[in-house]
Amino acid sequence: MSDVAHSTGSNAPAPDSARPESRLEVTAMSETRRADGDPELTTYRDVQLSPDFSELRRRFRRFVFPMTGLFLAWYFLYVLLAAYAPDFMSHKVAGNINVALLFGLGQFVSTFAITMIYVRWADKEIDPAAEKMRHLIEGELQ
């Protein structure tokens, strides 16, 4: 156990300053970090503040929030009808299949449909922009 860990009563490893083999200079959050011999690294904060990331986040939210709202409205309609319209939900459609069963199965179908729609949309709208941003960030590192 190192002197630092012993004096604090902690089993945590000694700080980087106590180990000469790993010296990492850390500056302010929006600045960059540099390790001896390593290329300059872009911090998360720099990426978060970039216009490209803001646009990516805006596109994502413009799809996800409305889709989530529609799904929740559909789900709560199902729950409310089950609670307050039991006669309607128990109406037989064919044999032992009633409206409630169809609504319940519709929940599963809509979940898979939303997933497929999102994957197609993300492949077209989000992934290319995210890949471009990743190459820009990694290009600065190389």
Wavefront OBJ file of the C-alpha trace (Angstrom):
o trace
v 0.000 0.000 0.000
v 1.387 3.437 -0.865
v 2.033 6.139 1.701
v -0.845 8.205 0.346
v -3.355 5.370 0.603
v -2.038 4.410 4.048
v -2.240 7.931 5.428
v -5.844 8.377 4.263
v -6.933 4.926 5.363
v -8.166 4.207 1.835
v -7.420 1.268 -0.416
v -7.590 3.550 -3.439
v -4.520 3.656 -5.662
v -2.080 6.489 -5.256
v -2.765 9.599 -7.368
v -1.068 9.886 -10.761
v 1.463 12.338 -9.346
v 2.817 9.546 -7.127
v 3.359 7.237 -10.128
v 5.915 8.662 -12.530
v 5.011 6.230 -15.353
v 1.592 7.808 -15.951
v 1.594 11.573 -15.968
v -1.532 13.148 -17.344
v -1.946 16.886 -17.560
v -5.606 17.795 -17.060
v -6.772 21.316 -17.803
v -10.167 23.009 -17.664
v -13.202 20.984 -18.797
v -13.588 22.746 -22.145
v -9.900 22.572 -22.933
v -7.902 19.541 -24.001
v -5.979 16.830 -22.151
v -2.541 15.705 -23.166
v -0.624 12.675 -21.979
v 3.127 12.491 -22.436
v 3.780 11.186 -25.949
v 0.075 10.867 -26.848
v -1.710 13.069 -29.390
v -4.010 15.800 -28.195
v -7.455 14.497 -27.160
v -10.700 16.408 -27.625
v -12.723 16.537 -24.429
v -16.357 15.564 -24.180
v -17.258 19.145 -23.442
v -15.713 20.370 -26.702
v -17.766 17.853 -28.659
v -20.911 18.663 -26.703
v -20.555 22.370 -27.496
v -19.869 21.848 -31.209
v -22.533 22.915 -33.730
v -22.395 19.469 -35.399
v -23.256 17.715 -32.148
v -26.049 20.203 -31.416
v -27.541 19.506 -34.851
v -27.246 15.763 -34.301
v -28.965 16.039 -30.941
v -31.703 18.256 -32.442
v -32.418 15.727 -35.200
v -32.529 12.882 -32.694
v -34.942 14.725 -30.406
v -37.211 15.766 -33.286
v -37.780 12.077 -34.030
v -37.682 10.455 -30.609
v -39.855 12.828 -28.585
v -42.878 12.799 -30.930
v -42.588 9.031 -31.451
v -42.417 8.481 -27.698
v -45.435 10.739 -27.206
v -47.441 8.827 -29.802
v -46.546 5.480 -28.279
v -47.392 6.646 -24.749
v -50.731 8.037 -25.946
v -51.501 4.691 -27.620
v -50.449 2.799 -24.487
v -52.510 4.968 -22.123
v -55.507 4.687 -24.452
v -55.228 0.911 -24.052
v -54.933 1.162 -20.264
v -57.781 3.678 -19.928
v -60.091 1.677 -22.158
v -59.307 -1.448 -20.147
v -60.086 0.397 -16.907
v -63.080 2.523 -17.931
v -64.631 0.729 -20.917
v -64.652 -2.949 -19.967
v -67.772 -3.622 -22.039
v -66.043 -2.315 -25.170
v -62.794 -4.150 -24.448
v -64.599 -7.442 -23.759
v -66.527 -7.264 -27.039
v -65.905 -10.516 -28.970
v -64.422 -10.035 -32.423
v -64.053 -13.678 -33.474
v -64.376 -16.738 -31.264
v -62.577 -16.030 -27.977
v -60.686 -13.056 -29.428
v -61.881 -9.762 -27.970
v -60.967 -6.102 -28.502
v -58.657 -6.074 -25.449
v -56.608 -8.946 -26.862
v -56.266 -7.150 -30.193
v -55.212 -3.931 -28.446
v -52.676 -5.870 -26.357
v -51.210 -7.553 -29.417
v -51.218 -4.148 -31.104
v -48.886 -2.907 -28.375
v -46.323 -5.525 -29.370
v -46.780 -4.846 -33.067
v -46.411 -1.091 -32.565
v -43.243 -1.593 -30.489
v -41.606 -3.607 -33.258
v -42.854 -1.167 -35.903
v -41.431 1.826 -34.030
v -38.119 0.006 -33.662
v -37.945 -0.749 -37.389
v -38.915 2.822 -38.291
v -36.279 4.199 -35.939
v -33.533 1.923 -37.296
v -34.278 2.951 -40.877
v -34.460 6.613 -39.912
v -31.248 6.491 -37.870
v -29.406 4.687 -40.684
v -30.361 7.529 -43.025
v -30.377 10.607 -40.782
v -28.266 10.066 -37.662
v -25.595 7.492 -38.438
v -23.956 9.335 -41.383
v -23.727 12.563 -39.379
v -22.422 10.731 -36.300
v -19.856 8.888 -38.427
v -18.711 12.176 -39.979
v -18.334 13.718 -36.537
v -16.437 10.658 -35.271
v -14.003 10.894 -38.193
v -13.486 14.608 -37.544
v -12.762 13.961 -33.866
v -10.540 10.952 -34.469
v -8.839 12.726 -37.368
v -7.723 15.427 -34.940
v -6.283 12.745 -32.697
v -4.216 11.015 -35.386
l 1 2 3 4 5 6 7 8 9 10 11 12 13 14 15 16 17 18 19 20 21 22 23 24 25 26 27 28 29 30 31 32 33 34 35 36 37 38 39 40 41 42 43 44 45 46 47 48 49 50 51 52 53 54 55 56 57 58 59 60 61 62 63 64 65 66 67 68 69 70 71 72 73 74 75 76 77 78 79 80 81 82 83 84 85 86 87 88 89 90 91 92 93 94 95 96 97 98 99 100 101 102 103 104 105 106 107 108 109 110 111 112 113 114 115 116 117 118 119 120 121 122 123 124 125 126 127 128 129 130 131 132 133 134 135 136 137 138 139 140 141 142
